[in-house]
Amino acid sequence: MYQNPENLRFGGGADGSMLHPAVMVWMVITIILLFTLPRQKMIVPFLLIVVLSPFGQQLHVGVHLFVGRILIVFAWIRIVMIKAGSSNTEIVSGGFNGIDKLFVWWAILRAIATCLTFLEMGAIINQVAFLWDSLGGYFLFRFLIRDKEDIVRVMKTFAVIVAILSVTMINEQLTAKNAFGYIGGRLEPFLRDGKIRSQGPFTGPIPAGTFGATLLCLFIWLWTSGRSFMFGFIGVIGSTVMMFTSQSSTPLMAFPAGILGISFWPFRQYMRPIRWAFSMTLLILHMVMKAPVWMLINHIDMVGGNSSYHRAMLIDGFVTHFTEWWLIGVASTASWGWDMWDQANQFVAEGETGGLATVTCFIMMISRCFGRIGIARRLSHGRKQQWSLWLIGAGLFSQVVSFFGISFSDQSIFGWYGLLAIIIVATAPMPAAKAGQDNVTTNRVASSPVEHSPSDELVWKTPNLDIWTGA
């Protein structure tokens, strides 16, 4: 009765190369830069092209070699060369930690589950490509983001990207033409209720607006930290413009979610009881409401014509069809109801593609990130340090809220990988003021110290402490 689009999970896509000459030239220049720039600056050209190239630009050689996929290969060739020239350079800054392990398990379990679900060669090829993208992309960020200067550099690059995207998305509103359509993207904009929904180089307006909205808190950190007022300012403006011009509810939820997270700063010492109070409120509402508590999503109407009912029914179907997906996921969720093939919820998408194990790993990754931020904030000395970590946590909260309205399907996932790497680097070192005290209680001192400038507001000094080592 309900049919999802053909080849939604794997096997679809163009059967030939679709690489615009401008994108090809840009890609070749980026590859050259990856081999000539110092390690610290490799991330800049990589991010510029993978985010700003229209999604779907690819070379087809039996498999779809997207621009990001190609650049990941060349970037790792350069990393191997760097590693060969300096055996002391760690592949991942601070060593392999709990979040890294969970990410690996998440990717592998998801790939295995999909292969077992379909038992086709096409699924195997598809999941090899998925591991290429996920493990290759994530650990590329882990290698390139190693200290606070790298974090600042990445955030400045994101600010430039968002500034460019905001200009093109405004132009899309004014001219009804997507500038990225001239280099291989969609030229005609999406419309809903007569309103133009700007999308830029992304697969649609929702990922476009969400990409900008979820970076807001990190731009505020860049602005208020004293590291770069100008980049932070243009990032905040660009993020706001992308949110509004996308005309989508998900970014309009993620954006204020970040602001809400920031607003709890005065109550930072009471977050545990606040979290418990919020959880108990949801439980009580679930018990007294006629409908399940997740149906509250149906009442969120931030943009005319939004699909809040669809989001609520996705969760409802996810819960009621638990026995279908919990082991290794399902081949299709089209039978769950009208339009249920569209998994516009990252948590639901994880269950559909990998079962309960994949959902658990994904949630544990998020939990570990919040845990690291909280512990690092409590161990840090100075209001500026705590404020910086709080903004990173608010950015993570904004990202989690967006997961209830979107699932990754394009280059926006690189924003997620970047956030994970930033969280790990920002929370891995130990504040010097707490070093002696906490060494006694934890006895988990990392072996590779990292020196930072005493003027940094995140004044991390040796010895480093990875609180998740061995966890």
HUVENRA-V769840 format. One record per pair of residues at least 24 apart in sequence whose C-alpha atoms are under 8 Angstrom apart, sorted by the first residue. I is the first residue (numbers start at 1). J is the second residue. D is the distance in whole Angstrom. If there is no record, write none. Layout:
i=I j=J d=D
i=I j=J d=D
This chain:
i=1 j=335 d=7
i=2 j=334 d=5
i=2 j=335 d=6
i=2 j=337 d=7
i=2 j=338 d=6
i=2 j=339 d=8
i=3 j=334 d=6
i=3 j=335 d=8
i=3 j=341 d=8
i=4 j=332 d=8
i=4 j=334 d=6
i=4 j=339 d=8
i=4 j=341 d=5
i=4 j=342 d=8
i=10 j=122 d=7
i=10 j=123 d=6
i=10 j=126 d=6
i=11 j=122 d=6
i=11 j=123 d=8
i=11 j=126 d=8
i=14 j=60 d=8
i=15 j=60 d=7
i=16 j=59 d=7
i=16 j=60 d=5
i=16 j=61 d=8
i=17 j=57 d=8
i=17 j=58 d=6
i=17 j=59 d=4
i=17 j=60 d=5
i=17 j=61 d=8
i=18 j=56 d=7
i=18 j=57 d=5
i=18 j=58 d=5
i=18 j=59 d=6
i=18 j=60 d=8
i=18 j=184 d=8
i=19 j=57 d=5
i=19 j=58 d=5
i=19 j=59 d=6
i=19 j=184 d=7
i=20 j=57 d=7
i=20 j=183 d=6
i=20 j=184 d=6
i=22 j=183 d=7
i=23 j=53 d=7
i=23 j=57 d=8
i=23 j=183 d=7
i=27 j=67 d=7
i=27 j=71 d=8
i=31 j=71 d=7
i=31 j=74 d=7
i=31 j=75 d=8
i=34 j=74 d=8
i=34 j=75 d=6
i=34 j=78 d=7
i=35 j=75 d=8
i=35 j=78 d=6
i=39 j=144 d=7
i=40 j=144 d=7
i=40 j=145 d=8
i=40 j=150 d=7
i=41 j=153 d=8
i=42 j=144 d=7
i=43 j=141 d=8
i=43 j=144 d=7
i=43 j=154 d=7
i=44 j=153 d=8
i=44 j=154 d=7
i=44 j=157 d=6
i=46 j=71 d=7
i=47 j=157 d=7
i=47 j=158 d=8
i=48 j=157 d=7
i=48 j=161 d=7
i=50 j=411 d=7
i=51 j=161 d=8
i=51 j=201 d=8
i=51 j=411 d=6
i=51 j=412 d=7
i=51 j=414 d=8
i=52 j=161 d=7
i=52 j=165 d=8
i=52 j=201 d=6
i=53 j=180 d=8
i=53 j=201 d=6
i=54 j=180 d=6
i=54 j=181 d=8
i=54 j=183 d=7
i=54 j=184 d=6
i=54 j=185 d=5
i=54 j=200 d=8
i=54 j=201 d=4
i=54 j=202 d=6
i=55 j=185 d=7
i=55 j=201 d=6
i=55 j=202 d=6
i=55 j=203 d=6
i=55 j=410 d=6
i=55 j=411 d=7
i=56 j=185 d=8
i=57 j=184 d=7
i=63 j=125 d=8
i=68 j=133 d=8
i=68 j=411 d=8
i=69 j=132 d=7
i=69 j=133 d=6
i=72 j=133 d=8
i=72 j=136 d=6
i=72 j=137 d=6
i=72 j=140 d=8
i=73 j=136 d=8
i=75 j=140 d=8
i=76 j=136 d=8
i=76 j=140 d=7
i=90 j=143 d=8
i=91 j=139 d=8
i=91 j=142 d=8
i=91 j=143 d=5
i=92 j=139 d=7
i=92 j=142 d=5
i=92 j=143 d=5
i=92 j=146 d=8
i=93 j=142 d=7
i=93 j=143 d=6
i=93 j=145 d=8
i=93 j=146 d=5
i=93 j=425 d=7
i=94 j=425 d=8
i=94 j=428 d=7
i=94 j=446 d=8
i=94 j=448 d=7
i=94 j=466 d=7
i=96 j=469 d=8
i=97 j=466 d=8
i=97 j=468 d=6
i=97 j=469 d=6
i=97 j=470 d=8
i=98 j=368 d=8
i=98 j=468 d=6
i=98 j=469 d=7
i=98 j=470 d=8
i=98 j=471 d=6
i=99 j=365 d=6
i=99 j=368 d=7
i=99 j=369 d=7
i=102 j=361 d=6
i=102 j=362 d=8
i=102 j=364 d=7
i=102 j=365 d=6
i=103 j=361 d=7
i=103 j=362 d=8
i=103 j=365 d=7
i=104 j=135 d=7
i=105 j=361 d=7
i=106 j=357 d=8
i=106 j=358 d=5
i=106 j=361 d=5
i=106 j=362 d=6
i=107 j=131 d=6
i=107 j=134 d=7
i=107 j=135 d=7
i=107 j=358 d=8
i=109 j=354 d=7
i=109 j=357 d=7
i=109 j=358 d=6
i=110 j=350 d=8
i=110 j=353 d=6
i=110 j=354 d=4
i=110 j=355 d=8
i=110 j=358 d=6
i=111 j=354 d=7
i=112 j=354 d=8
i=113 j=328 d=5
i=113 j=329 d=7
i=113 j=353 d=7
i=113 j=354 d=5
i=113 j=355 d=7
i=114 j=328 d=7
i=114 j=329 d=7
i=114 j=353 d=6
i=114 j=354 d=6
i=116 j=328 d=7
i=117 j=328 d=7
i=117 j=329 d=7
i=117 j=330 d=7
i=117 j=331 d=6
i=118 j=331 d=7
i=137 j=414 d=7
i=137 j=417 d=7
i=138 j=417 d=5
i=138 j=418 d=8
i=138 j=421 d=8
i=141 j=417 d=7
i=141 j=418 d=6
i=141 j=421 d=6
i=142 j=421 d=5
i=145 j=421 d=7
i=145 j=422 d=7
i=145 j=425 d=7
i=146 j=425 d=6
i=147 j=425 d=6
i=147 j=426 d=8
i=148 j=425 d=8
i=148 j=426 d=7
i=151 j=422 d=6
i=152 j=222 d=7
i=152 j=227 d=7
i=155 j=218 d=7
i=155 j=219 d=7
i=155 j=222 d=7
i=156 j=231 d=6
i=156 j=232 d=8
i=158 j=235 d=8
i=159 j=219 d=7
i=159 j=231 d=6
i=159 j=232 d=7
i=159 j=234 d=6
i=159 j=235 d=4
i=159 j=238 d=8
i=160 j=231 d=7
i=160 j=234 d=8
i=160 j=235 d=7
i=162 j=212 d=6
i=162 j=235 d=6
i=162 j=238 d=5
i=162 j=239 d=6
i=162 j=242 d=8
i=163 j=234 d=6
i=163 j=235 d=6
i=163 j=237 d=8
i=163 j=238 d=5
i=163 j=239 d=8
i=164 j=238 d=8
i=165 j=200 d=6
i=165 j=238 d=7
i=165 j=242 d=7
i=166 j=238 d=5
i=166 j=239 d=7
i=166 j=241 d=6
i=166 j=242 d=5
i=167 j=238 d=8
i=168 j=200 d=7
i=169 j=198 d=5
i=169 j=199 d=7
i=169 j=200 d=6
i=169 j=242 d=7
i=169 j=245 d=6
i=169 j=246 d=8
i=170 j=198 d=8
i=170 j=241 d=8
i=170 j=245 d=7
i=172 j=196 d=8
i=172 j=198 d=6
i=173 j=197 d=8
i=173 j=198 d=7
i=173 j=245 d=7
i=192 j=305 d=7
i=193 j=304 d=7
i=193 j=305 d=7
i=195 j=247 d=8
i=196 j=245 d=8
i=196 j=246 d=8
i=196 j=247 d=7
i=197 j=245 d=6
i=197 j=246 d=5
i=197 j=247 d=5
i=197 j=248 d=7
i=198 j=245 d=6
i=198 j=246 d=5
i=198 j=247 d=7
i=199 j=246 d=6
i=202 j=410 d=7
i=202 j=411 d=7
i=202 j=412 d=8
i=203 j=409 d=8
i=203 j=410 d=6
i=205 j=246 d=5
i=205 j=247 d=7
i=205 j=248 d=7
i=206 j=246 d=6
i=206 j=248 d=6
i=206 j=249 d=8
i=206 j=250 d=7
i=206 j=251 d=7
i=206 j=406 d=7
i=207 j=406 d=7
i=207 j=408 d=8
i=207 j=410 d=8
i=207 j=412 d=7
i=208 j=242 d=7
i=208 j=243 d=8
i=208 j=246 d=7
i=208 j=412 d=8
i=209 j=239 d=8
i=209 j=242 d=5
i=209 j=243 d=4
i=209 j=244 d=7
i=209 j=245 d=7
i=209 j=246 d=5
i=209 j=247 d=8
i=209 j=248 d=7
i=209 j=250 d=8
i=209 j=251 d=5
i=210 j=243 d=7
i=210 j=250 d=7
i=210 j=251 d=4
i=210 j=254 d=7
i=210 j=402 d=7
i=211 j=251 d=8
i=211 j=412 d=6
i=211 j=415 d=7
i=212 j=238 d=7
i=212 j=239 d=4
i=212 j=240 d=7
i=212 j=242 d=6
i=212 j=243 d=6
i=212 j=251 d=8
i=213 j=239 d=5
i=213 j=240 d=7
i=213 j=242 d=7
i=213 j=243 d=6
i=213 j=251 d=6
i=213 j=252 d=8
i=213 j=254 d=6
i=213 j=255 d=5
i=213 j=398 d=8
i=214 j=251 d=8
i=214 j=254 d=6
i=214 j=255 d=6
i=214 j=258 d=7
i=214 j=395 d=6
i=214 j=396 d=8
i=214 j=398 d=6
i=214 j=399 d=5
i=214 j=402 d=8
i=215 j=239 d=7
i=215 j=395 d=7
i=216 j=240 d=8
i=216 j=255 d=7
i=216 j=258 d=7
i=216 j=395 d=7
i=217 j=258 d=6
i=217 j=259 d=8
i=217 j=262 d=8
i=217 j=391 d=6
i=217 j=392 d=7
i=217 j=394 d=6
i=217 j=395 d=5
i=218 j=391 d=7
i=218 j=392 d=6
i=218 j=395 d=6
i=220 j=391 d=8
i=221 j=388 d=6
i=221 j=391 d=6
i=221 j=392 d=8
i=225 j=384 d=8
i=225 j=388 d=7
i=225 j=457 d=7
i=247 j=303 d=7
i=248 j=302 d=8
i=248 j=303 d=6
i=248 j=306 d=7
i=249 j=301 d=7
i=249 j=302 d=6
i=249 j=303 d=6
i=249 j=306 d=6
i=250 j=402 d=6
i=250 j=404 d=8
i=250 j=405 d=5
i=250 j=406 d=7
i=251 j=402 d=7
i=252 j=302 d=7
i=253 j=401 d=7
i=253 j=402 d=7
i=254 j=398 d=5
i=254 j=399 d=7
i=254 j=401 d=6
i=254 j=402 d=5
i=255 j=398 d=7
i=256 j=398 d=8
i=257 j=394 d=8
i=257 j=397 d=7
i=257 j=398 d=5
i=257 j=401 d=7
i=258 j=394 d=5
i=258 j=395 d=6
i=258 j=397 d=7
i=258 j=398 d=5
i=259 j=394 d=8
i=260 j=394 d=8
i=261 j=393 d=8
i=261 j=394 d=5
i=261 j=395 d=8
i=261 j=397 d=7
i=261 j=398 d=8
i=262 j=390 d=7
i=262 j=391 d=6
i=262 j=394 d=6
i=265 j=387 d=8
i=265 j=390 d=7
i=310 j=339 d=8
i=310 j=340 d=8
i=311 j=344 d=7
i=311 j=345 d=7
i=311 j=404 d=7
i=311 j=405 d=7
i=314 j=340 d=6
i=314 j=343 d=7
i=314 j=344 d=8
i=314 j=345 d=8
i=314 j=348 d=7
i=315 j=348 d=7
i=318 j=348 d=6
i=325 j=351 d=6
i=325 j=352 d=6
i=325 j=355 d=5
i=325 j=356 d=8
i=326 j=351 d=7
i=326 j=355 d=4
i=326 j=356 d=5
i=326 j=357 d=8
i=327 j=354 d=8
i=327 j=355 d=5
i=327 j=356 d=6
i=327 j=357 d=8
i=328 j=352 d=8
i=328 j=353 d=7
i=328 j=354 d=5
i=328 j=355 d=4
i=328 j=356 d=7
i=329 j=353 d=5
i=329 j=354 d=5
i=329 j=355 d=4
i=329 j=356 d=8
i=330 j=355 d=8
i=343 j=406 d=8
i=343 j=407 d=7
i=344 j=404 d=7
i=344 j=405 d=5
i=344 j=406 d=4
i=344 j=407 d=5
i=345 j=403 d=6
i=345 j=404 d=5
i=345 j=405 d=5
i=345 j=406 d=5
i=345 j=407 d=5
i=346 j=403 d=5
i=346 j=404 d=6
i=346 j=405 d=8
i=346 j=406 d=6
i=346 j=407 d=4
i=346 j=408 d=7
i=347 j=403 d=7
i=347 j=404 d=7
i=347 j=407 d=8
i=349 j=407 d=7
i=369 j=420 d=8
i=369 j=423 d=7
i=369 j=424 d=8
i=370 j=396 d=8
i=372 j=423 d=8
i=372 j=424 d=8
i=372 j=427 d=6
i=372 j=428 d=8
i=372 j=467 d=8
i=373 j=423 d=7
i=373 j=427 d=6
i=376 j=427 d=5
i=376 j=428 d=8
i=376 j=430 d=8
i=379 j=430 d=8
i=379 j=431 d=7
i=379 j=434 d=6
i=380 j=430 d=8
i=380 j=431 d=6
i=380 j=433 d=8
i=380 j=434 d=8
i=381 j=431 d=7
i=381 j=433 d=7
i=384 j=457 d=6
i=384 j=458 d=7
i=385 j=457 d=6
i=385 j=458 d=5
i=385 j=459 d=8
i=388 j=458 d=8
i=389 j=426 d=8
i=392 j=423 d=7
i=428 j=464 d=7
i=428 j=465 d=6
i=428 j=466 d=5
i=428 j=467 d=8
i=429 j=460 d=6
i=429 j=461 d=7
i=429 j=462 d=8
i=429 j=463 d=8
i=429 j=464 d=5
i=429 j=465 d=5
i=429 j=466 d=7
i=430 j=460 d=6
i=430 j=461 d=7
i=430 j=462 d=7
i=430 j=463 d=7
i=430 j=464 d=5
i=430 j=465 d=5
i=430 j=466 d=8
i=431 j=459 d=7
i=431 j=460 d=5
i=431 j=461 d=6
i=431 j=462 d=8
i=432 j=459 d=8
i=432 j=460 d=6
i=432 j=461 d=5
i=432 j=462 d=7
i=432 j=463 d=8
i=435 j=462 d=8
i=435 j=463 d=7
i=442 j=467 d=8
i=444 j=469 d=7
